[in-house]
Amino acid sequence: MSQNTLNYIIHKGNLRGHSQIDWLNSYHTFSFSHFYDPNRMGFRSLRVINDDRIAPGAGFPTHGHRDMEILTYVLSGAVEHQDSLGTGSVIRPGEAQIMSAGTGIMHSEFNHSQTEELHLLQIWILPDQQGLSPRYDQKTFPVEEKRGKLRLIAAKDGRDGAITIHQDVDLYASILQPGDVVNYHVQPHRYAWLQIAKGEVYFNGKPLKTGDGVQISGEEKLEISTNLSAEILLFDLA
């Protein structure tokens, strides 16, 4: 069951939707494809967090999107991306990639390796306006910039070297080692979502593990620590 406090709700990873075919094992934080939960239709502009494991050499053949900001965050392995803008790229851990679907874009995503599994988070965010021109961007964020601290990797204004996203969202990533503690203050009239991508953490003293998410509504001071190791994403949302 989800745990409720005054300002936040913990959504346990074992309650996510799940779909599996021969080459794809996917967990859905929010309603997606055949998984439908009226209480999990997204949060603010955040619409999809899919935790995907893709078999060697396999992937999503060419398909289309419109009016969505689509981010790929690789946890292990590498993604081979191609799209109708002429972009051909490989995305690896430590890189952040965004595709603004806008008026329409076609793309494919495959596991770049013929021998190793690919593990990634695919994130969809509703844009602040429809009918934008499609675009693609990709940047590298060294591990040192995320180790033991929150590194901004996506923002509406693209500050501090982050990739630009067409929505009032600040997305932070952090890699934590035993004893690390990161703090964050969600401002009044803002919202946040914390996603545990890997490992185990304590969030304001409460234990969380891989796949868990925390929905934060309103002002809240966050303390995130670990006794083991972890990788987290934190979305600060309008």
N, C-alpha and C positions, 0 to 999 in steps of 0.2 A: 504494500500500500504506500501511497505517497504520504510524506510527513509534512504537516503544516505548522508554520509558526506565523507570527504577526506579519512579517514582510516577505517570507519566502516559502516555497514548496519544493521538497526534494522528490524528484522523479527517479525511481530506481531503474537501473539498466535492464534488470530481468523482466520488467514489464513493458519493454519496448516491443514494437511489432517485429516480426521475423519472417523473412522469405529466403528460400534457398533453392537453387537449381544447380546443375552439374558444375558450372564454372563460377557461380556467384553466391556468396553467403552474406546476407545483408540484414542489419538491424536498423529499425526506423524509430527515431526519437519521437517524431510527429507522424500523423496519418499520411500514408504514402502508398500508392499502388493498391494492393488488396487489403492493406491494413487500415482500418478506419476506427478511430476513437474520437467521439465528439469533444472530449476533454483534451485532446492532443491534436489540435488543428494548427499549431504554431504558437508563437509568442511574440507579440508586437509585430515587427517586420520580419522576424525570423520564421521561416516557413518549413525548412527541411534540414535535418541533420541525419544523414545516412552513413552508417558505419559499415563499409564494404570491404570484403576480402575477395579478391579476384584471382582465379587460377592462372598459372603461367600461360602466356600467349593469348589469353582470352580477353574479352572486354565488350564494351557497348558499341555496336556498329553505328554508322551515321544516322543521326536522328536530330530533330529540331526542337528549339525552345524559342519563347517570346517573353518579353517583359519580365525578366528575372535576372538578378545578380547571382551568378553561380561561382562559388569558390571551391577549390580543391585543396585539401590539406593532407599531404602524404605522411603516413606514419612509418611505413617501411616499404621498400621496393621502389618502383618508378612507373609513372604513367606516361604513355605515349599519346599525345593530343594532336588532332588535326581538325581544322574547321574551314568554313566557307569564306573566311576572310583571307585564307591563304596561310594561316599560322600552322606551323609544324613544330612541336616542341616536346621535350621530355621534362617532367616535373618530378623532383626527388625530395626526400625529407630535408627540411630547412628552407624550402621555397614556398611562397604563397602565390597562388594563381587565381585570377578572376576573369570571368567571361561575362560581359553584359550582353544578354540576348537581345534586348531592345526590340526593334521592329522585326527581328527574326534572324536566327543563325542556325546553321547545321554543323554538327561536330561529331567526332568519334573519340572514344577513350579506350585504350587497350593497355594491358600489362606489358610493359616494355621487355620484360624478361621471359625467356622460354623455360626457365628452371625454377624461379622463385615466386612465391605468392606476393601479391600486391595488397597492401592494407592502407586504406585512405578514409577520410571523412569528406563527404560531399555535402556542401552547405548551400542552401538556396535562401536568398533574402529578397523580399519584394522591393523594387526600386521606388524612389520618391516621385517618379513620373513615368508615364508610359510613352512608347514611341521613340525612345532614345536610339541613337545610332549604335549598332553593335560594335563591340571592341574587345580586345584581349590584352591582358597585362600579366606579367610574371616577374617576381623579384626574389632574391635570395636574402635570408636572414640568418647569419651565422649562429651556431649553437651558443657561443659565448654571450651573445646579446639576449638570449632567452634563459640562460642558466641562473636559477635563483631569483629571477625578476620577471616582471611582466613587460613584454616587448610588443609595442603597437605594430601590427602587421597589415591592418586595413583601416581606412578612415575616409570620411566624406571629403575632407580637405587634403588628403594625401600627405599629411605632415610627418615629419621625422622619418621620411623615406618609406612610409607605408604605401601599399597599393591603394588607389582611389576606388571608392565604392559609391554608387549613386543612391545613398541612403544615409540618414543620420545615425550611423553605427560606428563605434570604435571597437575593433576586434584585437584582443591581446592574446599572445601565446606565451607559455612559460614551461620550462623543463626543470623539474625539482629533484634534488638529491636529498638523502637523509639529513634532517636538521634544517633544511631550508624553510623559510617562512616568507610569504608575500602578503601584502596588505593592499586593500583597495577600498575606496569610499564611493559608493554609489550615491550620486547627488540627489537632492529632493527633486521630484518630478521626472526622474529618470528610472530606467528599468535595467535589468541585467539577466544574463543567462550564463551559468558556469557549466562547462562540459568537461567531464573527466575522460580524456582521450586514451590515456594509458595509466596503469598503476593504481595507487591508493593514496588518498589524501585525507586530512581532517579539515572540514569546513566549519569555522566557528565552533570547533570542538566535536563536530559530528563526523563519523567515519563515512567516507565515500570511496567507491571503487570504479574501475573501468566501466564506461557506459552510463554511469549515473549523471543526472543533470539537475541543476538547481535553478528554479524560476524565482527571480527576485523582483519584487514590486515596491518601489519607493526607496527612500533613503535607508542605507544599510552599510555598516562597516564590515568588510570581509577580511577574515584571516584564514589563509590557506597554507597548510604545512604538510609534511610527510615524514614518516619514519623509514620509508623504503625508497621509492622513486616514482615519479609521475610526470605526465605531460598533460597540460590543461589548456583549454581555450576559454576566454572570458569575453562575452559580448556586452558592451554598454549600449543600451538602446533608448531611442526616443519613446 
